[in-house]
Amino acid sequence: MLFLCSLLGVEAQTLTVWRQADRYRVPRVIYLNKMDKNSADFHASVESVTDKLSTVPLMIHLPIGTGSKFTGVVDLITMTKYLWNRTDPHDDGKEYYTQQLERTKDAVLYENAVAARAHLVEQLADIDAAFGDEFLAHDDVTSIHPAAVTEAVRRSVISQQAVAVLCGSSLRNCAVQLLMDAVVQFLPDPVERSVQAHPFVRHYGNDLCALAFKTVHDRQRGALTFVRLYSGSLEAGSSVYNVGRECTEHCSKLYQVFADEHREIVSVTAGNIAAVSGLKQVSNFVVDDVYIVWCFDSVCNRKASASSLQKVPLQQFQTVCFSLSQPNLE
């Protein structure tokens, strides 16, 4: 997810983040935030994406009003209005209602949405060959089924030929719900991403393959190791094999971390990040090292299997820091 301010569009630091995403071939969705600000300019921000990032922006949303008059968005795929109550200052934006866009009731907005949808499907027809046949079979762009458009957008985003663009106001929770839906609709699932970006995962099949990438020291819980799962699942109380240190370790507890809130969970599956307590060898690592932990049923046979995977090219993971500071908890 790439978050841009709708007042400024693409900024200098955006280019650095974009180049990093290009380097690691990360599919992405752009979210234009702060549409409720008076100087917000949706179309200028989209143009800055085209000019400065050299990519094809696929407009999924069309804002309904700007600044203080921003009340919601039009989903150009389904031609549906999503509206929030902006008159109540105590409304946190969690509740919203939908209306189908109609020519008679929303004359100007309807014409703008039809034009924007026509541009969207034309872009998809140029990028995606499968959707091009669907496009040629319809005279009216509004008659193309939303599912076909969604699949075309997903294929274009995953192949990194284009990027989906959404908008909203995070402060008021306007369109944030749609942003969460877009993650599922347009971005690759963990299995797709792991196979594409991390070929070594195929060696593990359905067994656990996870990267321990960070350790923090919590005053109450002690050392917590953050792991990202590429395949399989990890359960609290299970044992894992540390390929880097060639030893067995015990996972005491698992946590989902939300800022300073830690929610204890019983298991975590591929594609997720969790904090693990009890990994003593990993928690003492030097930041230049990379560790893969691998689940096993019995130490002997799984450890032997793990030893055969020692030559998996772990150098794909590069060091992102070279020092480690720990607080004095005494």
N, C-alpha and C positions, 0 to 999 in steps of 0.2 A: 504494500500500500504506500503510495506517495501522496503526502498531504501538502497542498499548496494553499496559500492565502489568496482568496479571490480578489483582493485589493491590488496585489503586486504581481500575481502570476508566477512565472519561473524566475527565481532569484539566482544569485551567484552560487550559493551553497547547494542549490538544487542540481546544478550541473555536476557537481562532485558526486552527489548521491546517485545520480542517473548513470554516470560512467561506471561507478562501482557495480550497479545492478546489471549493466551491460556486460561487464567483465565476467560476472558469475552467471550470466544468462538467466536472470530472474524475471519471470512474467510479472506484470504489475498492473494495478488499477490506480488511477489518479482521482483524488477527492479534493474538490475545490471548496474549502472551508470559509466560514465567516461571510456567508451570503447575506446575513442580516445587517452587515455594516453599510453605512451610507455610501461609501466609495467603491463598493463591490461591483465588479464588471466581469460577468461570466464569459461573454464572448471574447473580450480582450485577453482573458486568461487562457482560453482555449487556443487563441491565435499564438500566444507566446509559447505554448506547448509545441505547436507546429513549427514555429520559426527557430526556437532555441534548442529543442530536444530532437529535432529531425525525426519525428515519428508521426504516425497517423492517429489523431485523437478521435475515438468513436464516442460521440455524445449520446449517452444513455439517458441523461436527465435534461430537462429544460426547466429553468427556474420560473416560479410563478411570483412575479414581483421581485424587487431588490431592495436592499436597505431595510428601513422600517416597514416596508410593504411586502417583504418576503414572507409568504405564508405556506409555501410548499413547493413541490416539484411535479412535473409531468414525466411519467415513465414512457419514453418514446417507443419502447418495445411493445408494451401492452396498451398504450394510449390511455393511461389511467392517471387521474389526478390524486396525489397524496397531499392532504391538507392538515395543518396543525393550527391550534388555537393560539394566536399571538396576542389576543386582547387581554388575557388573564395573566398578570405578572407572576402568579404563583404556579402556573402550569409548567411542569417540568418536561413536557414534550413527549412523555412516554405513550400518551394516547393520541391517536390520529384517526382520520377517516378517509375513505377513498370514494371517488366518483369517476364514472366513465366519462371521458371527454366527448362533448356533444357539439355538433356544428351550430345548432340554434342557440344554445345557452352560452357557449364560449367561442363566439365568432372569431375574434382576433387571435386568441390563444390557440384555437383549433387550427387556424390557417398556419400559424407559426410552427405548431407541433407537426402538422402534416409535411411542411417543407423540411423541417429538421429530420423527420423520419425518412423522407425520400433521400436526403443527403446521406443518412446513415446506411440505408440499404444499398445505395450506389457505391459507397466506400467498401462495404462488405463484398459486393459483387466483383469489385476489382481485385480484392485481396484473396477471397476464398472461392476456388473454382466450383466446389459443390454448391455453394449458395448462389453462384452465378446462374446456374440452371433454374433454380427456384425463382430468381429475380426475373428472368426472361419469360417465365410462364405466367406472370401476373402483370396486368395492365395498371392496376391500382396498387400502390405501395402499401396502403392500409389493409389490403386483403391478405398480405403475406402473414402466415401464422406466427405468433410470437415465439413459439418453441423453435421454429426454424431460424429466426433472427438470433435468439439466445445462443443456440448451438454455434452459429457462425461467429458471433462475438467471442465465444469461449475458444474456438479453434484459433481465431486471429490473435487473441491475447496470449494463449499458451505458446503459439509459434513465434511470438514476439514480432509479428508483422504490424501490430497496432496496439493501442492501449485504450481501455475503457475509461471514460470520464464521467464522474458523478459530482453532484454538488449538494450542499446543505449547510447547516449551522450546528456545529457540535455543542456549543454552549447551551443551546436550547433543545438539543436532541432532535432537531429537525432533519429528517432524512438519514439519520444515523442507522436506523433500523434497515433501511434499504442498502446502506453500505455493507452491513453484515451479510445481507442476502447476496450481495454481489460477490463476496469472497467465495461463497459456495457455488454460485452460478458461473463465474468467469475464470477463477483461478484453479490450477491443477490440484487434485487431491494428493495426499502424502505418497501414495503408491506411484502415481504418475511422475511426481516431482523427483522422488528418490531414484527411479530408474533412469530418468533423463539426466539429472545433474550429478548423481553419485553411482556410477556403474558398479562399484564394489559391493553394493547392497545385494546384488543378485547372488553373491556367494553365501549369504546367510539364509536365504529362503524365507521361511516363516519364523525363524528364530530371532531372538532379540539382537539388534545391532543399534548401539546408541553412542553418541559422542558426549563425553563429559567436558564441558567447555568453560566452566566457571565455578569457583568456590567462594562462598561468603561465610562469615562467622556471625551467627545469631546469638544474642545474649541468652535466650531461653533454650534454643534447640541445638546449639553448638554448630559444628561445621555442616553446611548444606551445600551439596554439589548439584549444580544445574546440568541436566542431561537432556539431549534432544534425541528422540527415537526415530530411527530411519526404517525399522521393520520390527515385527513382533510386538510383544507387550512386556511390561514390567510390573510386578506385583510387590506390594509391601511385605517384608519378611522373607523375600526370596533371596537366593544367592546368585551372584554374577561372577563371571570370569573377566579379569582385567588383563587384556591382551598386552597393554604397554608394560605393566609390571609383572606379568606372568604369575598372577596370584588370584586366589578366590576371595571375594568380599561379600559381606552381608548387607542387604538394604533394609534398614530398620523401618523407616517411615517414608511415605511419599507425600509431597505437598504441591498444590497448585498455588502459585504466588501471584497476588494482585497488589502491586506496590508494597505496602507494609503489612498486608493481610495474607496469612498462610492458612489455606484450607487443606486439611488432611484428607487424602483419598486412598483408596485401596489398590488401584491399578491405573496405569496409563498406557495408551496405545500409540502406534506409529503415527508420526506427524505432529506429536505434541511435545511440549517442554515441561519438565517437572523438576522439583527440587528433591533431592534424596539425602537422607541422613544415614550415617553409619559407614560410608565409604571412606575408610581411614587412609588407605593408600592413595586414592585419588585426591583426597582433600589436602594431602601434603605435596601435591605435584608442583613442579616448576612450570611457569606459564609457557615456556617454549615447547613443552611436551604435549602430545595429543594421545588421548586414551580412548579405546573402544571397549565397552563392557558388553559381555555376551552371556546371555542366560544359559544355564545348563540344568539337566535333570540329575546327573550324577557327575561327580568331579572328574572321574577318570576318562570316560569316553568322550565327554564334551570338551574336556581340556585337550585331549589328543586331537579332536577335530579343530579346535581353535588354533592349535599350534600350526596346523597346515594352512591357516589363513594369515599367518604372520606377514606374508609378503604382499598383502593387500596394500595398494598405494595410498597410505595415509597422508603422504605429503601434499595431497590436494588441499588439506586444511592448513592455512597459513596463520602464523602468529599475528595477533592483532594488538598485543601489548607486550611490554618487556619488563614490567615491574609489578609488584604486588604489595599493596599496603594493607595492614591489618590493624583494626582498632585495639586499644588496650582495654580489655573487658574487666580488669581487676578493679 
